[in-house]
Structures are given as C-alpha cells and as structure tokens.
Amino acid sequence: MSKEKQIARRNQDTQLKIWNGAKVSALFLLMTIIAVILLFPYVFMLNKSLMTSSMVIDPKVPFFPDFSQLQWKNYVRLFTTNVQGHTFGQALGNTMIIIVFNIIAIPISASMAAFAFAKLHFKGKNIVFAAMMLTIMLPGIVTQIPLYVIYSKIGWLNTLLPFTIPNLFGGGALYIFLIRQYMMGIPNELIDAAKIDGCGYFRMYWQIVMPNCRTILIYIMVNVFVATWSDYYGPLLYMSSADAPYTFAYILFKNFTEGDVAADLANIRMAGGVFMTIIPAIIFVIFQRELTDSTVTSGLKG
Amino acid sequence: MEKALLSALSPRHRRKTNQFTRQEAIAGWLFVSPLVIGLLFFTLLPILCSIVWAFKDYDGFTVNRFIGFGNFIHMFHDKEMGKVWANTLIYTCVSIPLNLILSYLLAWLVNNNYRFTKVFRVLYYFPCVIPGVVNGLLWLDMTDNTYGIFNRMLQAIGLPAFPFFSEASTAMFSLLLMGIWGVGGGMILWLSAFKGISPSLYEAAKIDGANGWQRFTHITIPMSTPIIFFNLVTSVIGSLQYNGTLVIATRSGRGIDDSLYLYGVKIWFTAFKDGNLGYACALSWVLCLVISALTLLLFKTSKWVVYGE
C-alpha cells in the first residue's frame, strides 16, 4: 500500500508534498510522544540507579542523576548487598546454575520427545501426544500445591532441585509441540534415506534432525533463559528457609517487598532492576533473527 | 493450534509393513519415555493429589481428614471470596479489551514502511522484555507518596497528589494503568495479523469504491479474527490466574483493604500463608472449571473467526 502512496506522491504538486510532509512529521511526533511515555519508567530507573543516596531521598525527586558524579559504584555495591544473609552476588551464581542446566536440559529432552512425535511411528504415540497437549490447557495453578507437598516430602524444598530436575523429563509441553511442528517441516526423504543406509534412530535424531532445528532450538533456549532469569514465583513457593539458595529475581523481590525497605537504598535496588533488565534485552538483540522467524511460531496459528 | 492437534489425533496412521516397525516402536517409546515419566510424576500425580485433597481438610502435616464437599461449600461462606471474584472479574474484563484496543491502535500507527517506524516498534516492545519483579519494584518506587516521581510530576503541574497503590479506591486503576505498558506484546500480534492480509484484497476493495472505514470493517477486522481469537483465549486463561500483584501490592499481594486481592493470590495465600492446602486445592479446581467453561464458550461461539481468504 505504501508503494502506491509513494508513486502517487511523486505525481502530485508541491502543495500536496507539503501536506504529506506535515502528515509524516505529525506521525513522527505522535510516535515519539508514545515512545517517551512508554520508556519513561525505564529511563528513570537507569537514572536513579546512578544517583547518590542523598539524591534518592531528596523530596524534590530529581529525574536526572548528577552527571558530574555518576554512581557506577552502585552496581558494585549491589553484588555485595546483603538481604537476610544472602548477597546478590551469591544469588546470581544460583540463577546461573539453574540457567546453564536448563538451557541444555530442556532443548534436549523436549526435542527427543518431539522427534518421536514428528518422525517415528509407534503404537500409543497419539495417546501420549494427546495427554501432553491436555497439559498445555491445564492451568498451572492446579498442580502447584501438590508439587509443593511432593517436593517437601522428598526433601527438595530449599534446594535448586525443583527448578532443574523436572526439566529432564520432557521440558514443557509447549516447547515439545513447537519443536514437533518444526520437525514436521524436515523432509521425510532425509529420514528414509538414513534408514536405508542403516542409520540408528539415535544417530538419526542427533546427526540428521537436530542440526536442522537450529532456529527453533535457539528460540527455545532464549525463552528458557528469560523465563528462568525472571522467575521469582518458583522460589517464592519452594524456598522458605533462610539458608535456601536464593536466585537473583527472588532476592530482588525479597529486598523490596519484605522488612524495612530503606528509602536511601533505592539507588541500589534500581541498579538491581537495571541489571535484571539489561541481560534479557541484550539476548533479544543478539537473537532477534531467530525470535522473529515466522517458521518458529507458525505452529501456533490456525 | 487446535487444527494441528486434530490432525495429529486423526486416525490415519501410515501402516508401514517393513522390518523396521518393531525396532521403530522400541525407539519411539525410548524417545518419549522421559516425557511419559515426567507426565506421570509431575503432572498426573499432582492432579490426583489435588483432586483428593480438594475433598479433605488437609494442612500437609497433621490435619488430614475427608470432609466431602466441605471445602466447596465453605467458598460460599468465605467472606473474602466476593471481593476476590469482583477484583478478578474487573481485572479480566477491563484489562483484556483495553489491551486489545490499545495494542490495535498502536499497531495501526506503526503499520507503515517509514524507516524510523522500525526503531519505534522495537522501543514499544521493550517494556515487554522487562521481568515482572523489575516492573513491580519500579512502579512501587514511582508511585510512592513521598519519594515517587509520579506525584512529584502531578504536583509540578498543579494537580493534587494521587494515592495509586496506597489507597483501596485507586489501587485497581493503578494496576490496570501499569498493564498498559505491556501494550507492545499485543502490537506484535496485530502486526503479524496485518502482514497476513493480502494487499490484493485492499486493491479490489478500493476499485469497488470502499472507503477507509469500510476497508477496515470488511477486510482488516475479519482477516485478523484468528489472531484476536488466539489472543482472547490466551489472555482469558492468563488473566484469571494472574498473581502478579504479589510483587506490587502490600500485605503479601492483597493490597490495602484487599483491593488487589485476585483469585491467583487467594490460592497462594490460602495454601502457603494459612496452610489450608485442601481448601486451596478446591479453589484451584473451581478456577480450572471456570477457565475450561470460558474457553469452551469461546470456542463454541467462535463462528465469527474467519480462517483463510
């Protein structure tokens, strides 16, 4: 449609050109205003993270930090800040352990099931698949209480086990479904040719199908990273004791929701917020191509 | 998604009569065995427990006895439930249409090919990559009565201070206001719907003399219905379970005078603060039934959804 617009514009006289120019400027202005509104909180967060402690309790509430003395050291202080006997540094370590485990375990365990669903024929496959699809529709809220009790009975509470071990077993129905849809697009001729050459099923999965699933696997790894990174609710359920291995999102949550929230430490909290934001933002930028690839989410439509 | 599910379930197995069939079956079961174990232990077992406990007075440790429908009957006597349902319904019924409309307007604004538009699309999506904890932290700070920048700005333009989350009457409004910052997610969905509409439809309509409004109501809206439907179903399911107020509302997610006490928080509170696991399970099954009924209703009344051209 805009192409037509461009052609039409070329043929029109200068008056219309001015009118069009005004329209584009108005559009640009409107978009800028919306962007300022939507980004205002996050710019303010960044600004506040660089303020001195006396500035954050200034009742005038300055928007900009003192540019002559930006407090980058707030970010250093963040990692040694102690919340109920835990530092943000330790918490980051715990988060990283979970993330490293999950971004390896989930793509592998999910793709194994997906491979069987997409490329193998066996009795009972449809039943397992239907059972799995039903769990997508089941609200997560139904299983969370029994899981809490089960984890407490087997001694998993206040450890990292609830956040890692269950992911070895399937890794999530939605992920399996997405990989399956993607694998269906891989020609069966490839599989049949491998079969004729006497290739085993595991090699078929690992050396023929998996290398063709790069895009969807990256898509899933990014999603797993971001979901694990920002999860405060899991630890809120399964970490009640003071010596539990707190994660970064959870310690930040505890820091501003519980106990005495010191007003003059708002800059440190904001530094925590900026740090929590910047990591997923960087990952989104790096993997933008995989994340916006329409083949990845095509399984969700229609 | 439902189409793919149906096609996967349809009984057209390709009967393969070669010597690999048996081997293939063994391989297939080996590949899905982790998933099957996972489904049994982390889904089926919890579901069964939850069903049984819903009919029990159970605290996870000492108290453990059957009380029939006691938990379900208790819901009608539970004084908090009225407030919880009202809050949850207000939140669901306002936030979904609000975000659908605002994200449509935003998508419409950025649905052009000017070079600067691309940058704005990324900027508008940015708030959606912010973790929920950070949003909670940030909004609590900005809406603070003493040190909050919002009230400072209102003051600067001569308006009275607004209490935001610190007063029951304005808390829900503030929560909905906060939700507007996530409008970029809906924008992306709308844009992908627009992209799927063939330009030839618009050209044909133009030749037939349809004006802008007619093209909108007769082409853009009908052709976007699958996305609207998908969005509607997922957001109904999500909003009814929403417990994001845990990070923003005082009193462990309930808010002043329970003004932000949502169903999802009520379940969490009942189970983990009151230790009444049986009642919490019953509550979660009722929510599950409501969600299923609503989803079914949406699917049953989905004649307005247009698939294909």
Interface residues (C-beta under 8 A of the other chain):
Chain A: M1 S2 V24 L27 F28 L30 M31 I34 A35 L38 L39 P41 Y42 F44 M45 K48 V56 I57 P59 K60 V61 F63 S109 M112 A113 F115 A116 F117 L120 H121 F122 K123 G124 K125 N126 V128 F129 A130 A131 M132 M133 T135 M137 L138 P139 G140 I141 V142 T143 Q144 I145 P146 L147 Y148 V149 I150 S152 P166 L168 F169 G170 I176 F177 Q181 K195 Y201 F202 Y205 V226 W229 S230 Y232 Y233 L236 L237 A249 L252 F253 F256 T257 A263 A266 R269 M270 G272 G273 M276 T277 P280 A281 F284 S294 G299 L300 K301 G302
Chain B: M1 K3 A4 L5 A8 L9 H13 R14 K16 F20 T21 Q23 E24 A25 I26 A27 G28 W29 L30 F31 V32 P34 L35 V36 I37 G38 L39 F41 F42 T43 L45 P46 I47 C49 S50 W53 G60 L106 L109 V110 N112 N113 Y114 F116 T117 F120 L123 Y124 F126 P127 V129 I130 P131 G132 V133 V134 G136 L137 L138 W139 L140 D141 M142 T146 Y147 G148 I149 R152 W181 V183 G184 S192 P199 Y202 P226 I227 F230 I237 Q241 N243 L246 V247 G264 I267 A271 F272 L277 A280 C281 S284 W285 L287 C288 I291 S292 T295 Y307
